């Protein structure tokens, strides 16, 4: 059976290397002037090095040219396409039909992939793009599993890609105008201000035209209910809730299709995509190794495959709570996070080994670590970890010894061979350059309660077989 490809975002050269090390079959990347990835830290030199590395490992890299162009950007297309031809990626992600046509006419040797920004939700649309010469189509996140299965059956001769993990957008596959309207930042050029996650206050307009603040206090909070009713659904009321944190009407939970991964693998989807171009290398490595293990385990023994084995790993990531997106069909209220917009989790990115100097590990700090506090390294090639506790920290440059260390200004410490509880040669084999580490940092009070509630909601949703489309 042909294996589905695991596709990870690469927002920088380090993230690219991390994703590959933890099991990605392919990565997607871009430069600010060529794609939606305006936060990308890739230079042309980095991209060249990254592509060479990817190909040396027998893997693939796709570059993005998926903005919807205006005339001023169309004038730059010849330069962009010349750059792509020099870089020789394995595919170019495009959304705008004009850009697609330009590539077809001026760089026919490049594989043209159709981005999720093109909103592909039917077999008919896939067939259209295939007739235009597309090699791969990325399905919109709004496609249900039943629709995905039908598209796969009706379009057997083209590569199909689907999202399996990452942030969700209240707009249509990222085609959002709220950010343009409120912040003059185009979501379709990678500059989304995430207005859907802002804190909005509720106001009351009186008949005389004056606007008043409606302050919800302990004394009056039980006196009001605010309900929306849509014209064509009389009697169906949507409650608008605001508490001391505000109201988050448009804030979606993050997608996690690990509980339905066997569905997607069973129908032979070609590429499984993880969202997160602006996330850390800890995110890239953690997601990659969880899905890598899950995919391999499925192909080895699909009948015994159990999604719950991999969720503890994904739950170490900061998230807004998980949902199944549109996979099972109609969304429920469990797909939205009305209580808060921040990400929560009990684990923090501690840092990574940026290089080995002889038998000394040079470890870059990404969060504070106290002496005596345990942190653990994520060993590539499985779900195992290697734990380490340091009672004091040696500055990698100055040699200064401190009882506590904090992140900032690329702060690095030196870990001596005697600190490990294994022979140093074995440690170096288990923990290559760019391996990542995390530390347990339990939430407290209200944050802990909300986080546990979201975990329970997701577990109930995934266990509810009546919701799962056969």
C-alpha angles and dihedrals in degrees: 000000000000109000122233114245120246108221121195132186118249111199092168140009091263092051089049092053091045093051092050093048092053095050113279114154091200141003134208124215144157146181123248095252095048106045151005090285097098090153092055114127093202119127122195089256091052091050092051091050091045094050091049091051093046093051093045087060093049093249134121139248128197124198125209130235093156105133122117102244132225122201093271091056093045088062089061096051096095091057093045093049093047087055091050092050090053093048095048100206121186091247143354120226111221133175106171113081089215092056090045090053092047091053091048091053100038106028106026092159092068118091108241116217122186113231127226085249087077089067099228108187105150143051089241091061092047090052091051093054091043090055088053091056103266115158096195137018124204109215119226117257087241092071114109123219092253089054092045091053091050092049091050091051094047095042106043097149102060132067114255127200130193136183116248104170141020145059120339126218127219087217126072108287090319097313093132130161099180092087091049091050099045103029107017088238117129115228088197090063095048096260099111112158090202092236088169088071097047123114111257124192124214118239133184123222115206125213091257089062098254119134119221132189111246104214115199108212133174087256098054105023093101094050097071140058121179115204134180121212122190117217096239095044104056113185094022108112127194112203118226108209129193126175134166089295095054131241124301104190097158101039112119124198118241121272118249116171096173089113089056098036092110090059091055095044092048094060093048105247107183102217132025111203129206118204120218115100092158097042124106127267086253089064092046094049096044095048092043096053094045094051092039091057093043093050094047092047091051094053091046095051117357094174093060096040114130122185093203091072091070103039096083087063094050091045090064087071122092106250144157092241123286131265136175094241111213095327097112094037128252115040120243131206087265088073092066130068106215096166104063143351101213124098118248136194143141095240133068133200102257097185144268141261102255094183146342119242102196104301094340119100114218104212122193112214117229099169135019117280124192124212110268092023116129122229129176136220120222107232112216118237100044143008098284124120136201114221126213135182123193122191092197138011131234117209107236093223108030101028091229114157119222134173092225135027132202134193124255140108092022091299111196135188131200117236111202122215093249091061093074126081091220134062108281094237089057092047092052090051093050095043113043125178114301094023109151133225135200137196131213112246109169119214118238139215117337094002091056092048093050093046093051090047091055092049090051092048092053093047091051091048092051095045093051101099094187088069094052113094113226 
